[in-house]
Amino acid sequence: MTVRDWFFLVFLSVLWGGSFFFIELALQELTPLWIVALRVGIAALVLWCFVLISRTEIPRGAEVWLAFGIMGLVNNVIPFVLIVWGQSHIGSGLASILNATTPIFTVLVAGVVLHDERFTWLRMLGVVFGFFGIMVLVGVDVFRGVGQQVLAQLAILGAAMAYSVSAVYGRRFKRMGIPAMITATGQLSASALIMLVIVVLSEPLDALHGLTIRGMAAMMALAVFSTGLAYVVYFRILASSGATNVLLVTFLVPVTAISLGILVLGESLHGHQIAGMCLIALGLVAIDGRLIRRLIPSQAHMAQGGE
């Protein structure tokens, strides 16, 4: 990953870190299915405005739009519904830890499917370090709910698995030569159509009548920033750095959330949070691999010189 890729990864972690907060606000006024439908629908409309204003060429082939449909189903509809439903039963802290299993699934899936992202023990070690770092960072109190609401916890794990599969599947858009903006717009449009059918068939259409200004603001932030803009950045990183690297963002989301709390809200930094961030940093260094590859040859060279 380049320095620019790391910058975009941190930026994406900020955009997605806010989604848990916005979902908690929206759940006070809307059902999970309505939240997902509005999230992808508004995000798709906003991105279509940018596409039309910029006069970007829109692909018309059936193969491309079928791929958008599959990507929208696996990357948006399934995980969004599972996360929102799961978060209606468990706290956002435990949900963020369960969501942080995404890179573990991705390393395994990409290692089997992608020839240029083969499984390595160094990469898997980095993922393990990062996952335990999330656990230490969030704190032990969050695990008091483990063993309760098992279906909700399994739902978040199912979403993490769906994200890993979609990241591997999404590599095809680079081969098709489709830019990140169009890919994000296409998959969100497909997701919006799917969710429109689901909501019309299963939800009361008057559910939006009680929506307050706070609820609308939460939905707009969730749709525009944590979905539309986030997926443009996501597909840019996916095209340049691969499936495993782009989903390292799930390790960074809690870090940026805590960092923003310290910088903006004046919250204090605790010892377990520092330890968790250090573990996450070690994990990212191991997955990136460049620093370790530089150190290992130098140590071997020093050993030969000593002989």
C-alpha positions as CSV (number, residue, x, y, z in Angstrom):
1,M,0.0,0.0,0.0
2,T,1.2,3.5,-0.8
3,V,1.1,6.5,1.5
4,R,-2.0,7.7,-0.4
5,D,-3.7,4.3,0.1
6,W,-3.1,4.5,3.9
7,F,-4.5,8.0,4.0
8,F,-7.7,6.9,2.2
9,L,-7.9,3.9,4.5
10,V,-7.9,6.2,7.6
11,F,-10.4,8.5,5.9
12,L,-12.6,5.5,5.2
13,S,-12.4,4.4,8.9
14,V,-13.7,7.9,9.9
15,L,-16.6,7.7,7.5
16,W,-17.6,4.1,8.5
17,G,-16.8,4.7,12.2
18,G,-19.7,7.2,12.3
19,S,-22.2,4.7,10.9
20,F,-22.6,2.8,14.2
21,F,-23.6,6.1,15.9
22,F,-26.0,7.2,13.1
23,I,-27.6,3.7,13.1
24,E,-28.2,3.9,16.9
25,L,-30.0,7.3,16.4
26,A,-32.0,6.1,13.4
27,L,-33.1,2.9,15.2
28,Q,-35.0,5.1,17.7
29,E,-37.4,6.1,14.9
30,L,-37.2,3.6,12.1
31,T,-37.2,-0.2,11.5
32,P,-34.0,-1.9,10.3
33,L,-35.3,-2.5,6.8
34,W,-36.4,1.2,6.4
35,I,-33.0,2.3,7.6
36,V,-31.2,0.1,5.0
37,A,-33.6,1.2,2.2
38,L,-33.2,4.9,2.9
39,R,-29.4,4.5,3.4
40,V,-28.7,2.9,0.0
41,G,-31.5,4.9,-1.8
42,I,-30.3,8.4,-0.7
43,A,-26.7,7.4,-1.3
44,A,-27.4,6.2,-4.8
45,L,-29.3,9.4,-5.6
46,V,-26.5,11.6,-4.4
47,L,-23.9,9.7,-6.4
48,W,-26.0,9.8,-9.5
49,C,-26.0,13.6,-9.2
50,F,-22.2,13.6,-9.2
51,V,-22.1,11.2,-12.1
52,L,-24.4,13.3,-14.2
53,I,-22.8,16.6,-13.3
54,S,-19.3,15.2,-14.2
55,R,-20.7,13.6,-17.4
56,T,-18.9,10.3,-16.6
57,E,-19.6,7.6,-19.1
58,I,-22.1,5.1,-17.8
59,P,-21.6,1.4,-18.7
60,R,-24.6,-0.2,-20.5
61,G,-23.6,-3.9,-20.8
62,A,-25.8,-6.5,-19.1
63,E,-22.7,-8.2,-17.7
64,V,-21.6,-5.1,-15.8
65,W,-25.1,-4.4,-14.3
66,L,-25.4,-8.1,-13.3
67,A,-22.1,-7.7,-11.5
68,F,-23.4,-4.5,-9.8
69,G,-26.5,-6.4,-8.7
70,I,-24.5,-9.2,-7.2
71,M,-22.1,-6.7,-5.5
72,G,-25.0,-4.7,-4.2
73,L,-26.7,-7.8,-2.7
74,V,-23.5,-9.2,-1.0
75,N,-21.9,-5.9,-0.1
76,N,-24.9,-3.8,0.9
77,V,-28.2,-5.5,1.3
78,I,-27.2,-8.6,3.2
79,P,-24.6,-7.1,5.6
80,F,-26.5,-3.8,6.1
81,V,-29.7,-5.7,7.1
82,L,-27.8,-8.1,9.4
83,I,-25.8,-5.3,11.1
84,V,-28.8,-3.0,11.7
85,W,-30.9,-5.9,13.0
86,G,-28.0,-7.2,15.1
87,Q,-27.3,-3.7,16.5
88,S,-31.0,-3.4,17.5
89,H,-30.3,-6.2,20.0
90,I,-26.6,-5.7,21.1
91,G,-24.4,-2.6,21.8
92,S,-22.3,-0.9,19.2
93,G,-19.1,-1.8,21.0
94,L,-19.7,-5.5,20.8
95,A,-20.9,-5.1,17.2
96,S,-17.7,-3.3,16.3
97,I,-15.6,-6.2,17.7
98,L,-17.6,-8.8,15.8
99,N,-17.4,-6.7,12.7
100,A,-13.6,-6.7,13.1
101,T,-13.5,-10.4,12.2
102,T,-13.9,-9.3,8.6
103,P,-10.2,-9.3,7.8
104,I,-9.9,-12.8,9.2
105,F,-12.5,-14.1,6.8
106,T,-11.0,-12.0,4.0
107,V,-7.5,-13.4,4.4
108,L,-8.9,-16.9,4.2
109,V,-11.2,-16.3,1.2
110,A,-8.7,-14.2,-0.7
111,G,-6.0,-16.7,0.0
112,V,-8.1,-19.4,-1.7
113,V,-9.5,-17.4,-4.6
114,L,-7.0,-14.7,-5.5
115,H,-3.6,-15.6,-6.9
116,D,-2.0,-12.3,-5.9
117,E,-3.4,-12.3,-2.3
118,R,-2.2,-15.8,-1.2
119,F,-2.5,-16.8,2.4
120,T,0.7,-16.2,4.4
121,W,1.3,-16.9,8.1
122,L,2.7,-13.3,8.5
123,R,-0.5,-11.9,7.1
124,M,-2.6,-14.1,9.4
125,L,-0.5,-13.2,12.4
126,G,-1.1,-9.6,11.6
127,V,-4.9,-10.1,11.4
128,V,-4.8,-11.9,14.8
129,F,-2.8,-9.1,16.4
130,G,-5.3,-6.6,15.0
131,F,-8.3,-8.5,16.2
132,F,-7.0,-8.8,19.7
133,G,-6.0,-5.2,19.6
134,I,-9.7,-4.3,18.9
135,M,-10.7,-6.4,21.9
136,V,-8.2,-4.7,24.2
137,L,-9.1,-1.3,22.8
138,V,-12.8,-1.5,23.4
139,G,-12.4,-3.0,26.8
140,V,-13.5,-6.1,28.7
141,D,-16.8,-4.5,29.8
142,V,-18.3,-5.0,26.4
143,F,-18.0,-8.8,26.7
144,R,-20.6,-8.9,29.4
145,G,-23.2,-9.4,26.7
146,V,-21.5,-12.3,25.1
147,G,-23.6,-15.5,25.3
148,Q,-26.8,-13.4,25.3
149,Q,-28.6,-12.5,22.1
150,V,-26.7,-15.1,20.2
151,L,-28.6,-14.7,17.0
152,A,-27.8,-11.0,16.9
153,Q,-24.1,-11.7,17.4
154,L,-24.2,-14.4,14.6
155,A,-25.9,-11.7,12.4
156,I,-22.9,-9.4,12.8
157,L,-20.5,-12.3,12.0
158,G,-22.6,-13.1,9.0
159,A,-22.3,-9.5,7.8
160,A,-18.5,-9.7,8.3
161,M,-18.4,-12.8,6.1
162,A,-20.5,-11.2,3.5
163,Y,-18.1,-8.2,3.4
164,S,-15.1,-10.5,2.9
165,V,-16.8,-12.3,0.0
166,S,-17.8,-9.0,-1.6
167,A,-14.3,-7.5,-1.4
168,V,-13.0,-10.5,-3.3
169,Y,-15.8,-10.3,-5.8
170,G,-15.3,-6.6,-6.2
171,R,-11.8,-7.0,-7.7
172,R,-13.5,-7.8,-11.0
173,F,-14.5,-4.1,-11.5
174,K,-10.8,-3.1,-11.9
175,R,-10.4,-5.7,-14.6
176,M,-13.5,-4.3,-16.3
177,G,-11.9,-0.8,-16.3
178,I,-14.8,0.7,-14.3
179,P,-13.9,3.7,-12.2
180,A,-14.6,3.8,-8.4
181,M,-17.4,6.4,-8.7
182,I,-19.3,4.3,-11.2
183,T,-18.8,1.1,-9.3
184,A,-20.1,2.7,-6.1
185,T,-23.1,4.2,-7.9
186,G,-23.9,1.0,-9.7
187,Q,-23.9,-1.3,-6.7
188,L,-25.8,1.2,-4.5
189,S,-28.4,1.6,-7.3
190,A,-28.9,-2.1,-7.5
191,S,-29.1,-2.3,-3.7
192,A,-31.7,0.4,-3.6
193,L,-33.9,-1.4,-6.1
194,I,-33.7,-4.7,-4.1
195,M,-34.5,-2.9,-0.9
196,L,-37.4,-1.0,-2.5
197,V,-39.0,-4.3,-3.3
198,I,-38.3,-5.8,0.2
199,V,-39.7,-2.7,2.0
200,V,-42.8,-2.5,-0.1
201,L,-43.6,-6.1,0.5
202,S,-42.8,-6.3,4.2
203,E,-43.0,-2.9,5.9
204,P,-45.8,-0.4,6.5
205,L,-45.4,2.6,4.1
206,D,-46.5,5.1,6.7
207,A,-43.5,4.4,8.9
208,L,-41.8,7.7,7.8
209,H,-44.6,9.9,9.2
210,G,-43.1,10.0,12.7
211,L,-39.5,10.8,11.5
212,T,-38.1,13.8,13.4
213,I,-35.4,16.3,12.2
214,R,-32.8,14.4,14.3
215,G,-33.8,11.1,12.6
216,M,-33.6,12.7,9.2
217,A,-30.2,14.2,9.9
218,A,-28.9,10.9,11.1
219,M,-30.2,9.2,7.9
220,M,-28.7,11.8,5.7
221,A,-25.3,11.6,7.4
222,L,-25.5,7.8,7.2
223,A,-26.4,7.8,3.6
224,V,-24.2,10.6,2.2
225,F,-21.0,10.3,4.2
226,S,-21.0,6.8,5.7
227,T,-22.3,5.1,2.5
228,G,-22.1,7.2,-0.7
229,L,-18.7,8.9,-0.1
230,A,-17.4,5.9,1.8
231,Y,-18.0,3.5,-1.1
232,V,-16.2,5.7,-3.6
233,V,-13.2,5.7,-1.3
234,Y,-13.6,1.9,-0.7
235,F,-13.6,1.0,-4.4
236,R,-10.6,3.2,-5.0
237,I,-8.6,1.4,-2.3
238,L,-9.9,-2.0,-3.5
239,A,-8.7,-1.3,-7.0
240,S,-5.2,-0.2,-6.0
241,S,-4.5,-2.4,-2.9
242,G,-6.7,-5.5,-3.0
243,A,-9.4,-7.1,-0.9
244,T,-7.4,-7.9,2.2
245,N,-5.9,-4.4,2.6
246,V,-9.2,-2.5,2.0
247,L,-10.9,-4.4,4.9
248,L,-8.1,-3.5,7.3
249,V,-10.4,-0.5,7.8
250,T,-12.4,-2.5,10.3
251,F,-9.3,-2.4,12.6
252,L,-9.0,1.3,12.3
253,V,-12.7,2.2,12.8
254,P,-12.6,1.9,16.7
255,V,-9.2,3.7,16.7
256,T,-10.5,6.7,14.8
257,A,-13.7,6.7,16.9
258,I,-11.7,6.9,20.2
259,S,-9.3,9.4,18.7
260,L,-12.1,11.7,17.6
261,G,-13.6,11.4,21.1
262,I,-10.3,12.6,22.6
263,L,-9.8,15.4,20.1
264,V,-13.4,16.7,19.7
265,L,-15.1,15.8,22.9
266,G,-12.2,16.0,25.3
267,E,-12.4,12.4,26.5
268,S,-9.4,10.8,28.3
269,L,-7.2,8.1,26.9
270,H,-6.9,5.0,29.1
271,G,-4.1,2.4,29.4
272,H,-6.0,-0.4,27.7
273,Q,-6.8,1.9,24.8
274,I,-3.1,2.6,24.3
275,A,-2.3,-1.1,24.5
276,G,-5.0,-1.9,22.0
277,M,-3.8,0.7,19.5
278,C,-0.2,-0.7,19.8
279,L,-1.5,-4.2,19.1
280,I,-3.4,-2.9,16.1
281,A,-0.3,-1.1,14.9
282,L,1.7,-4.3,15.1
283,G,-0.9,-6.1,13.2
284,L,-1.0,-3.6,10.4
285,V,2.8,-3.6,10.2
286,A,2.8,-7.4,9.9
287,I,0.1,-7.4,7.2
288,D,1.9,-4.7,5.2
289,G,5.1,-6.7,5.6
290,R,7.5,-4.2,4.1
291,L,9.2,-3.2,7.4
292,I,9.6,-6.8,8.5
293,R,11.0,-7.8,5.1
294,R,13.6,-5.0,5.5
295,L,14.5,-6.0,9.1
296,I,14.9,-9.8,8.5
297,P,17.5,-9.6,5.7
298,S,19.5,-7.0,7.7
299,Q,19.6,-9.3,10.7
300,A,20.7,-12.2,8.5
301,H,23.4,-10.1,7.0
302,M,24.7,-9.0,10.5
303,A,24.7,-12.7,11.6
304,Q,26.9,-13.6,8.6
305,G,29.3,-10.7,9.3
306,G,29.6,-11.9,12.9
307,E,30.7,-15.4,11.7
